[in-house]
Amino acid sequence: MHVIIDISGLAEEQLRKAFGPDLDEAARDALLINGYRNGRLSLGFLAEVLGLPTRLEVQEWLAARNVPLNYDVDELEADRAAVRERFHVEI
């Protein structure tokens, strides 16, 4: 898929200064990050698009860009219950 953004030359110059020479990659990353932050895209989807083999690598990719994980208290409690059940420990 290709997306074309029509901007003036001056704006392009400013964007390259702000985001680096590869505006295609910068635009893709911004779209993926925004979609993840808004809960519209999953870690699995990001892994597929980015060509990363694991969700852990996606988490590292997000962390490198200062993007916190979408992880709420209900998910924490579910993970804690799974650990208790599997390993018979209280956490």
Protein Blocks (a to p, Z undefined) as FASTA:
>chain_A
ZZdddddfklmmmmmmmnojblmlmmmmmmmmmmmmnopacfklmmmmnopabfklmmmm
mmmnopacdddfklmmmmmmmmmmmnopaZZ
